[in-house]
Amino acid sequence: MKGELRALGLAHGLLLGLLLALPLVASPRLLPWAAEALFIMGGFQLRLADRRWDMRGGPLGWISHIRMAPGRLLPWGAAAVVALIARRTQDAQAIIGAALLCELLLYPMCAHLIGRLARPLAAALLLLLIAGQAAAGSEMMRYMLAFITGMTACLVWLRGPDGDARATGLAFAGLSAAVAAPMAAPQLLPFAVPAGSVCAVLALANLSVLRRRPVPWCSNGGQDRLKRGLWPIPSWLS
C-alpha cells in the first residue's frame, strides 16, 4: 500500500528498519515485541490496501492474493534472518511460520468473516484479540493473533468517520495509557504492547487523513478572488 496513509507508511518503514537493526542498537530480547507490533501494522496495511477483497468471488480472489504474496513476504524473511543473526532460532521460525500462515491462509479466510461484522462487533472482537495475544501459548500464535488484530483494527477504522477528533484523542489517550501501564505494573507488558500498537496505528491513520479546512463552493469558480494584473499578458496564439 503506497501513498495512501503517509504517516502510517513512514511509521511502518521506520518500525521495520528498527527491527532489522535491533541486534546492533538494542537488546535482541526486544525482537519479539517489535515483531508483534510489526505484525499488527502489517495486517492493518494489507487490509487497507485490499479493501476490494469482499467484491471478489470464488477462488479467483484467493489465487490473486497468493500470486502477490512473495513480494509481501520479503520483509518477514529479512526479519527472520535478523533473528537468526541474533541467535534467536525460535523467533525466526515463529516469524516465518506466522507470516506464511497469515498471508496464504488466515487473511483469505478472515477477510470475509471479519468483513461481515458491524463496527461495534468488530471493536469488541478487537478487544478480545488484544487480550488473546497476551494469553497466547506460543510466539507463532501471538504473531498470528497480532496480524488478525491489525486487520480488525483496519475494519474498525474504515467504518468510522475520517479524521474524527474524538477517535484521534481516544487513540492517543490509549497509547499514553499503554506506555504508562508497564512502568507501574511490569506484568501488564503483554497487554500493553498490542494495545499500544493498535492505538498508535489508529492515531497515525487518523492523522494521515486530516485535511485543511474545506473551501466553500462558488458558482463562479472563485474568479472574484483572483487579482487582475497591472498589464495584460500578451498571448502567443493571437
N, C-alpha and C positions, 0 to 999 in steps of 0.2 A: 504494500500500500504506500504510494508515493504522492507527496504533495497535497494531501488532504487535511491532515491534522499536523501542522508543522511542529508545534511544541511537543506533542506526543511522539512524533517521529524522531525528533532530536533526542528526547529522553531515552527512547528505545535504543538508538545507536550508542548513546553515552553509557547506558547500562551494559550493553553487550561489550563495549570496549573495556569497561571496568572489570567485567567478568573475565575477559581474556587476559587482562594484565594483573589479575588478582594475586597470583603467586609471587609477583615482583613487588607489588606495592602494599600488600597486606597479608594477613594470615590465611593460608589455604582453608582453614576451618570455616571461613565465611562463605566458601563457594556454594554449599547447599542453599543458603539463604538467598544469595544472589541469583542462583539458578531458579529458585522458586518464584522470585519476583519477575524474572525474565519469561518464565512460562505464563504467568498471569498476563503480562504485557503482550506476549506473542499471541495468546488466544484472543485477546481484545482486538489486536491489529488484524488478525486473519478474519475474524467475523465481520469487522468493519469493511475490509476490502472485498468480502464476498457476500455483500448484502443481497445479491440476486439469487442466492442458493435456493431459497424457497420457491422460486419460479421455475427451477429446473425439474424435469420429470424423468422418472425411471433411473436406470443405471448410468445414463449418459453423464449426469452431473457428477457421479462418483468417479467415472473414468476421467473426466476433465479435471477434477480436483487432483487425482493421483498423478496425472501427467505433469502437473505443475509443482508437485511436491518436492522433487530433487533440489530445486533452487532454494526452497524454504528450509530444507534440512541442512544446508551448508553451515549456517551459524551454530546449529546444535552440534554438528560434527566438530567444529572448532572448539566449542565449549568442552566437549568430551576429551579432545586432545589436551586441552589445558589441564583438565582433571588428571589425566594420565601423567603429564609432566609434573604435577604436584604430588604424584604418588597416591592418588585417591582413586583406586581402581573401581571401587564400588560406586562412587559418584559418577564416574564415566559410564559405567554400564547402565546406571539408572537414567542418566540423561539421554543416552542413545535409545534405550528401550522405550522410555516415555515419549520421546519425540516421534519415533516410528509409529507407536500406537495412536498417539494423538492425531498425527497428520493423516494416517491411512485408514484408521478405524473410528476413533472416537468423534472426530469432527464431522465426518459424513453422517454418523448416526445421531449425534446430539444437535446438529444444526436444525433438523426437522423437529425434534422433540421440544427443544427449548424455544424454538421459534413460534410455537403454538401457545405459549404462556402469555397471559396478560402481564402488564408491568408490575402490579402488586405481588403476583405469584412469583415472577422472576426475581423480584427483590427479596422475597422470603427464601427462595432457593439459593440466592447469593449468600445470605447469612448462614444457611446450613452448610454450604460448600466451604466457607471460611472456617467454620467450626470443624468440619470434617478434615481439613488439611492438618489441623493441629493434632487430630486423633489418628492420623494415618499410620499404618503399621510399618511402612517401608518408604524409602526415598522415592522409588518409582511411582508408587501410589500417590504420594504427596504431589509429585510433579504433574501427574495426570489430572488430579483434582484441581491443581492450580490452573492448568490450561482450560478446563471447563469453567472454572471461576472467571477467568478472563472473558470467555465467550458470553457468559451470563451477564457480566458487568457491561459488556458492549450492548447487549439487548436492552438492559435497563436504561442505558444512556440514550440509545437510539429512540426509544419510545417516550423520552422526556422532552421538554422544551429546550431549544438550542440556547446555550449561553445563559441558562437560568441562574440568577444571582443567588437564590436560596440554595439550589443544589450545589453551586460552587462553594458557598460558605459552609455547607454541611460537609462537603468533601475535605475542605481544609481543616475544619474542626476535627473530623475523624482522623486525618493524618497527624495532627498535633497530639491527639489522644493516644494514637498508636505509637508515636515516638516516645511519649512520656511514660506510658504504662510499664514497659520493661525496666525503666530506671527505678520505679517504685517497687515493682514486683517482678524479678527476673523470670519467674515461672510463667509469666504471660507472654514471653517472647514467641512461642509457636503460634499464638493467636495474633500477636501484634504484627508480625511480618506480612502475612497475607492480607490482614485488614488494612494496614498502612499502604501496601502496594495497590490494592483496589482503590482506596481513597486518592492516592496520588495519580493513578491513571484517570479516574473520573475528573479530578481537578484539572489536569492537563488537557483532557478532552474538552471540558467546558471553556477553558481559556483559549483553546485553539479556534473556537467558533465565535468568539466575541467579535463584533463588528463595530464600526463607527456608528454614530447616531444617524438614522436614515434621513435623507433629504426629501422633503415633501415633493410630490409630483406636480409639475407645472404644465398647463395646457400648451404654452408657447415654447416649451422646451428649455425654459430658463434663459431666453435670449435677453430679457430685460437686465439681467445681472452682468452681461458682457459689456465691457467698456470699448467704446469706439476709439480707434487710433487717431492721432493728430493729423496724419496724412493718409490718403487712400493708398493701398498697396497695389501696384500695377500687376496685371495678370499676364502671364506669358501666352495664354491662349487667345487673347484679343488682338 
